[in-house]
Structures are given as C-alpha cells and as structure tokens.
Amino acid sequence: GFSDLRLLASAGVLGVAASIGLQSALKDAVRGAMVLWQDAYTVGDVIATGEVSGYVENLNLLATQLRSSAGELITISNGEITTVKNMTKDWSRMDLMVDIAYKSDVDKALNIMGQTLATMAQDSEWQDKILEAPDILAIENLAASGVTLKIRTKTAPMQQWNVSREFRHRLKQEFDQVGIEMGSPQQRIVIDHAVAKKSTSTID
C-alpha cells in the first residue's frame, strides 16, 4: 500500500545518501593517500591551501587538521584539497623588504644588511638556522615611502619568522648607529602662485 511506497522511497533516499557519502569518503581517502605517498606535507609542516593556512596538527586518510596562527583548529576534508603551498618542507626562506629614506646612502644600507646577516650566521644561536648567504640583496622598488631594499635567504624549516624578527631588530640598531633613516610616506604640495593670486583678487 501507500506505507510500503513511502518505505521504499525512504530506502531509496537513504541509499542515494549512502552512495554519495561513500563516494565522498572514497575521494577523501584517495586524496589523503596521494598526500602521504607524495610527501606533500606532514604533521609539523606549515601549509596554505585555498583560503586557509596553519600548522599541520593531524593528518589521516580522510582529513587534515590545521592550527591557525590565531589558535583555531581547522579541519579540511582531503578531497577538497587541490593545491597546497608547503612553507616549511626541507627548508624555508626569509624574504624581507625594508624601506629607507631617499636621502639615505643605499649602497651603505645594502652593505650593512649583508654584514648583519653574515654576523648573525656566525652566532652560535643562529648558525644552524641560516643555511646560506642571501641570494637576493638589492633595490626592490622606488616607492612613495622610500627606497625598498630586499634581502632573501634560505633558513632551516619553520625558522624564517624567528630569523626575520632577529634580523630586523639587529638591522634597526645598525641603521640607527650610522644614521640611515627608515622610509616614511612623503607628500609634496605645489602651489600655483598665478592661480593663488587670481583667487584672492577682489571684483569691483
């Protein structure tokens, strides 16, 4: 009767839902297996995928759990992961830009940046965290806020943030000692005297 038809319909809906759920789980498991096989990332890495990023806290065939910088635990189905940016695999990179005032000596500033990093690399606390000399040490841009200088070097995995913080601290001290000023937004106001004179004249 009618109740039998409803039972069959419900069973059909449940069957479709189970089939969709099984397909989704299978997709997650296949993707999870690929992540593990390719060694794309593992627990302890810092990754970005889609619009989220964080420290990989847990990884299994079905899902990946990230801990964000704000402490949030983010769970992602592996089947949803298509592109991954691993920021800590094998080595990391300090990529730092500093603005100095246009009137500052650029060559001296670049020289100090290189020397500061070299001195840091000889320090027992930092020598195993800085892996090589900078591969970029140059003028990156001429901006409204000043001359943008860039330094980039390889660091040990997950050490780029610590190295960057210490480097900025040391660099500020070195710049202060030699009088190199940091960049700041500049604004130039030009007054057209002819227009100003006309606007202040009176009409008889």
C-alpha positions as CSV (number, residue, x, y, z in Angstrom):
1,G,0.0,0.0,0.0
2,F,0.9,3.7,0.4
3,S,3.0,3.0,3.5
4,D,5.0,0.4,1.5
5,L,5.7,3.0,-1.2
6,R,6.9,5.5,1.4
7,L,9.1,2.9,2.9
8,L,10.6,2.1,-0.5
9,A,11.1,5.9,-1.2
10,S,12.8,6.4,2.1
11,A,15.0,3.4,1.5
12,G,15.9,4.9,-1.9
13,V,16.7,8.3,-0.5
14,L,18.9,6.6,2.2
15,G,20.6,4.5,-0.5
16,V,21.4,7.6,-2.6
17,A,22.7,9.5,0.5
18,A,24.8,6.5,1.5
19,S,26.2,6.2,-2.1
20,I,27.1,10.0,-2.1
21,G,28.7,9.7,1.3
22,L,30.7,6.6,0.2
23,Q,31.9,8.5,-2.9
24,S,32.9,11.5,-0.8
25,A,34.8,9.3,1.7
26,L,36.5,7.4,-1.1
27,K,37.5,10.7,-2.7
28,D,38.9,11.9,0.6
29,A,40.8,8.6,1.2
30,V,42.3,8.6,-2.3
31,R,43.4,12.2,-2.0
32,G,44.8,11.5,1.5
33,A,46.7,8.5,0.2
34,M,48.2,10.7,-2.5
35,V,49.3,13.4,0.0
36,L,51.0,10.7,2.1
37,W,52.6,9.0,-0.9
38,Q,53.8,12.3,-2.4
39,D,55.0,13.5,1.0
40,A,53.4,16.8,0.0
41,Y,53.2,17.7,3.7
42,T,53.2,16.0,7.1
43,V,52.4,16.8,10.7
44,G,54.6,19.7,11.8
45,D,54.6,21.5,8.5
46,V,53.0,24.9,7.9
47,I,50.9,24.9,4.8
48,A,48.4,27.0,2.9
49,T,45.5,25.6,0.9
50,G,42.6,27.5,-0.5
51,E,41.9,30.4,1.8
52,V,43.3,28.8,5.0
53,S,46.7,28.2,6.4
54,G,48.3,26.9,9.5
55,Y,50.4,24.3,11.3
56,V,49.5,20.7,10.4
57,E,48.4,19.2,13.7
58,N,46.8,16.0,12.4
59,L,46.7,14.1,9.2
60,N,44.9,10.9,8.2
61,L,43.4,9.4,5.0
62,L,40.2,11.4,5.3
63,A,41.1,14.8,6.7
64,T,43.8,17.3,7.5
65,Q,43.7,19.4,10.7
66,L,45.5,22.8,10.8
67,R,46.1,25.1,13.7
68,S,45.9,28.7,12.6
69,S,48.1,31.5,13.9
70,A,45.1,32.6,16.0
71,G,44.8,29.2,17.6
72,E,41.8,28.0,15.6
73,L,41.6,24.3,14.7
74,I,40.6,24.0,11.0
75,T,39.5,20.6,9.7
76,I,39.6,20.1,5.9
77,S,38.4,17.0,4.0
78,N,41.3,15.8,2.0
79,G,39.1,15.5,-1.1
80,E,38.7,19.3,-1.1
81,I,42.4,19.9,-1.2
82,T,43.7,20.5,-4.7
83,T,46.6,22.9,-4.3
84,V,49.0,23.0,-1.3
85,K,51.7,25.5,-0.5
86,N,54.1,24.0,1.9
87,M,56.2,26.7,3.6
88,T,58.4,24.5,5.7
89,K,59.4,21.4,3.7
90,D,63.2,20.7,3.8
91,W,64.0,24.4,4.1
92,S,62.2,27.8,4.4
93,R,63.0,31.3,3.2
94,M,63.4,34.7,4.8
95,D,62.0,37.2,2.3
96,L,62.3,40.6,3.8
97,M,61.8,44.1,2.4
98,V,62.9,47.4,4.2
99,D,62.1,51.0,3.2
100,I,64.8,53.6,3.8
101,A,64.6,57.3,3.1
102,Y,65.6,58.6,-0.3
103,K,68.3,60.7,1.2
104,S,70.0,57.7,2.8
105,D,73.0,56.0,1.3
106,V,71.6,53.0,-0.5
107,D,75.0,51.2,-1.1
108,K,75.9,51.6,2.6
109,A,72.4,50.3,3.6
110,L,72.8,47.2,1.4
111,N,76.3,46.6,2.7
112,I,75.0,46.8,6.3
113,M,72.1,44.4,5.5
114,G,74.6,41.8,4.1
115,Q,77.0,42.2,7.0
116,T,74.2,42.0,9.6
117,L,73.1,38.7,8.2
118,A,76.7,37.3,8.0
119,T,77.3,38.3,11.6
120,M,74.0,36.6,12.6
121,A,75.0,33.4,10.7
122,Q,78.2,33.2,12.8
123,D,76.3,33.4,16.1
124,S,76.0,30.0,17.8
125,E,72.3,30.6,18.3
126,W,71.6,31.3,14.7
127,Q,74.3,29.4,12.6
128,D,72.1,26.3,12.2
129,K,69.0,28.4,11.3
130,I,70.6,30.4,8.4
131,L,71.5,28.0,5.7
132,E,73.3,30.2,3.2
133,A,74.3,33.7,2.1
134,P,71.5,35.8,0.6
135,D,70.6,35.0,-3.0
136,I,68.9,38.4,-3.3
137,L,70.2,41.7,-1.8
138,A,69.1,44.6,-4.0
139,I,66.8,47.5,-4.6
140,E,63.3,46.1,-5.0
141,N,61.3,49.3,-5.6
142,L,61.3,53.0,-5.6
143,A,58.1,53.8,-3.7
144,A,56.4,56.9,-2.2
145,S,57.6,55.7,1.3
146,G,61.2,55.5,0.2
147,V,63.7,53.1,-1.4
148,T,62.6,49.5,-0.9
149,L,65.6,47.1,-0.2
150,K,65.2,43.4,-0.4
151,I,67.1,40.5,1.2
152,R,66.3,36.9,0.8
153,T,68.0,33.8,2.1
154,K,67.3,30.1,3.0
155,T,66.6,29.2,6.6
156,A,66.0,25.9,8.4
157,P,62.4,24.7,8.2
158,M,60.0,27.0,10.1
159,Q,62.8,29.3,11.2
160,Q,62.1,32.1,8.7
161,W,59.9,34.0,11.1
162,N,62.4,33.8,14.0
163,V,65.3,34.8,11.7
164,S,63.3,37.7,10.3
165,R,62.4,39.1,13.7
166,E,66.0,38.9,15.0
167,F,67.4,40.3,11.7
168,R,65.0,43.3,11.8
169,H,66.0,44.0,15.4
170,R,69.7,44.0,14.6
171,L,69.3,45.9,11.4
172,K,67.4,48.7,13.1
173,Q,70.2,49.1,15.6
174,E,72.9,49.1,12.8
175,F,70.9,51.7,10.8
176,D,70.5,53.9,13.8
177,Q,74.2,53.8,14.5
178,V,75.1,55.1,11.1
179,G,72.2,57.5,10.6
180,I,70.3,55.6,7.9
181,E,66.6,56.7,8.2
182,M,63.7,54.4,7.6
183,G,61.3,55.3,4.9
184,S,58.1,57.2,5.5
185,P,55.3,58.3,3.2
186,Q,56.1,61.6,1.5
187,Q,53.7,64.3,0.3
188,R,54.6,67.2,-1.9
189,I,52.4,70.2,-2.1
190,V,52.9,72.5,-5.1
191,I,51.2,76.0,-5.0
192,D,50.5,77.6,-8.4
193,H,51.1,81.3,-7.5
194,A,49.3,82.6,-10.5
195,V,46.1,80.7,-9.5
196,A,46.5,81.7,-5.9
197,K,46.8,85.4,-6.8
198,K,43.8,85.2,-9.1
199,S,41.6,83.5,-6.4
200,T,42.5,86.2,-3.8
201,S,41.8,89.2,-6.0
202,T,38.7,91.3,-5.5
203,I,36.0,92.1,-8.0
204,D,34.9,95.7,-8.3
